[in-house]
């Protein structure tokens, strides 16, 4: 009986060793195999260095007033990291409490001197431009001309403090 118990114990030890060796599960862990992160690109659209608009400038028939404005896609050394579509809007309206100077012609030109829009009396001039993706900062300058042609037809009807026209510029930048 003693032999049988020793034999059973030996068989149990042997079978346990075989099962443990053949059915063992091996695991390993690799920390930080790959790692990444995402940060937002710079998207910069600012008023540029050019703004010659002035309020309450007096104008008479035969005269023209030229103003300039500019927008840029950089701030110091930080440049917008995306290409950008520009949507420009120039609103020409009667000054609050006054009537518009009807003979006025407002024209907008880009830096190449190309006319991008014109309106007479009042209305809105809308045009598109863009900032291409570029490692260096860019600036776009536009000229707004307010002209009173002065052809003599009813010019005197618009003289005085009861008439005034406002010109307001807004620009929206959208990532391409």
Wavefront OBJ file of the C-alpha trace (Angstrom):
o trace
v 0.000 0.000 0.000
v 2.894 2.199 0.739
v 4.205 1.589 -2.746
v 0.889 2.531 -4.246
v 0.734 5.799 -2.305
v 4.301 6.693 -3.263
v 3.518 5.770 -6.877
v 0.351 7.916 -6.891
v 2.250 10.823 -5.307
v 4.996 10.424 -7.906
v 2.458 10.321 -10.752
v 0.694 13.415 -9.352
v 3.991 15.306 -9.062
v 5.048 14.257 -12.552
v 1.671 15.066 -14.148
v 1.503 18.416 -12.339
v 4.968 19.301 -13.626
v 4.067 18.312 -17.191
v 0.745 20.176 -17.109
v 2.324 23.257 -15.536
v 5.057 23.381 -18.160
v 2.843 22.776 -21.177
v -0.194 24.809 -20.148
v 1.658 27.748 -18.662
v 0.626 31.212 -19.979
v 3.449 33.584 -20.699
v 2.851 37.361 -20.693
v 5.061 40.294 -21.436
v 4.400 44.020 -21.429
v 5.947 46.708 -23.651
v 5.431 50.154 -22.117
v 5.119 53.202 -24.417
v 5.504 51.218 -27.626
v 4.022 54.158 -29.564
v 2.877 57.542 -28.368
v 1.434 60.652 -30.022
v -0.476 63.832 -29.373
v -2.231 66.524 -31.359
v -2.133 70.267 -30.861
v -4.106 72.945 -32.680
v -2.451 74.796 -35.547
v -2.058 78.545 -35.303
v -4.863 80.389 -37.108
v -4.138 84.098 -37.143
v -6.041 86.899 -38.876
v -5.344 90.384 -37.567
v -5.773 93.976 -38.556
v -2.643 94.898 -40.475
v -0.391 97.908 -40.081
v -2.382 100.004 -42.571
v -5.558 101.795 -41.511
v -5.994 105.318 -42.831
v -9.776 105.527 -42.319
v -10.925 108.749 -40.680
v -14.383 109.731 -39.428
v -16.248 112.878 -40.434
v -14.060 113.695 -43.443
v -15.746 116.451 -45.437
v -16.202 115.900 -49.160
v -17.624 118.085 -51.939
v -18.492 117.544 -55.608
v -15.414 116.756 -57.695
v -13.410 115.417 -54.737
v -12.118 111.937 -53.881
v -11.075 110.562 -50.502
v -8.799 107.482 -50.484
v -8.454 105.216 -47.478
v -6.456 102.042 -47.007
v -6.802 99.051 -44.729
v -4.860 95.816 -44.450
v -5.119 92.386 -42.851
v -2.326 89.989 -41.987
v -1.919 86.315 -41.067
v 0.859 86.674 -38.498
v 1.469 88.099 -35.065
v 5.118 88.895 -34.515
v 6.997 85.724 -35.427
v 3.950 83.433 -35.127
v 2.443 82.762 -38.580
v -0.887 81.120 -39.399
v -0.222 77.441 -40.100
v -3.141 76.976 -42.496
v -4.090 78.449 -45.841
v -6.973 80.884 -45.487
v -9.859 82.195 -47.587
v -10.718 85.845 -46.940
v -14.239 87.197 -47.326
v -14.243 90.982 -47.306
v -17.332 93.137 -46.911
v -17.540 96.905 -47.203
v -20.889 98.355 -46.090
v -21.763 101.791 -47.432
v -24.744 103.248 -45.547
v -26.268 106.550 -44.549
v -24.867 107.964 -41.329
v -27.285 107.593 -38.400
v -29.818 110.399 -38.446
v -28.805 111.568 -41.939
v -29.540 110.758 -45.555
v -26.891 109.181 -47.781
v -24.985 111.388 -50.191
v -26.559 109.887 -53.326
v -23.906 110.847 -55.921
v -21.051 109.139 -54.011
v -19.281 106.262 -55.759
v -17.290 103.928 -53.501
v -14.684 101.693 -55.182
v -12.389 99.075 -53.641
v -9.075 98.033 -55.213
v -6.633 95.320 -54.170
v -2.875 95.874 -53.872
v -2.433 95.083 -57.600
v -4.723 98.020 -58.419
v -7.537 95.787 -59.682
v -11.049 96.980 -58.853
v -12.805 94.319 -56.765
v -16.094 96.160 -56.281
v -18.037 99.388 -56.690
v -21.270 100.770 -55.244
v -23.111 104.062 -55.763
v -24.978 105.841 -52.941
v -25.221 102.870 -50.539
v -24.957 99.100 -50.545
v -22.422 96.397 -49.924
v -19.229 95.453 -51.729
v -18.189 91.857 -51.168
v -15.115 90.135 -52.555
v -12.896 87.164 -51.807
v -9.138 86.859 -51.459
v -6.793 84.371 -49.832
v -3.639 83.804 -47.859
v -1.747 80.859 -49.335
v 0.045 78.548 -46.919
v 3.456 80.102 -46.418
v 6.114 79.888 -43.723
v 6.490 83.663 -43.666
v 3.742 86.096 -42.716
v 1.673 87.857 -45.357
v -0.273 91.114 -45.435
v -2.976 92.223 -47.887
v -3.666 95.940 -48.433
v -6.813 97.376 -50.033
v -7.721 100.916 -51.089
v -11.232 102.304 -50.671
v -11.957 105.367 -52.814
v -14.939 107.575 -51.999
v -15.608 109.802 -54.999
v -18.202 112.509 -55.532
v -18.097 112.843 -59.326
v -19.422 116.408 -59.274
v -21.150 116.431 -62.613
v -23.321 119.351 -61.502
v -26.628 117.462 -61.532
v -28.355 118.076 -58.193
v -25.032 118.307 -56.337
v -26.291 121.230 -54.284
v -29.208 119.087 -53.094
v -26.816 116.983 -50.999
v -24.888 119.801 -49.334
v -24.945 120.369 -45.603
v -25.219 118.613 -42.277
v -28.281 116.549 -43.225
v -26.243 114.236 -45.472
v -23.539 111.740 -44.594
v -22.314 108.322 -45.646
v -20.525 105.720 -43.484
v -18.092 103.143 -44.827
v -17.466 100.099 -42.603
v -15.108 97.222 -43.397
v -15.238 93.670 -42.057
v -13.118 90.661 -42.999
v -13.691 86.994 -42.198
v -10.963 84.364 -42.530
v -11.824 80.689 -43.086
v -9.416 77.770 -43.120
v -9.064 76.201 -46.569
l 1 2 3 4 5 6 7 8 9 10 11 12 13 14 15 16 17 18 19 20 21 22 23 24 25 26 27 28 29 30 31 32 33 34 35 36 37 38 39 40 41 42 43 44 45 46 47 48 49 50 51 52 53 54 55 56 57 58 59 60 61 62 63 64 65 66 67 68 69 70 71 72 73 74 75 76 77 78 79 80 81 82 83 84 85 86 87 88 89 90 91 92 93 94 95 96 97 98 99 100 101 102 103 104 105 106 107 108 109 110 111 112 113 114 115 116 117 118 119 120 121 122 123 124 125 126 127 128 129 130 131 132 133 134 135 136 137 138 139 140 141 142 143 144 145 146 147 148 149 150 151 152 153 154 155 156 157 158 159 160 161 162 163 164 165 166 167 168 169 170 171 172 173 174 175 176
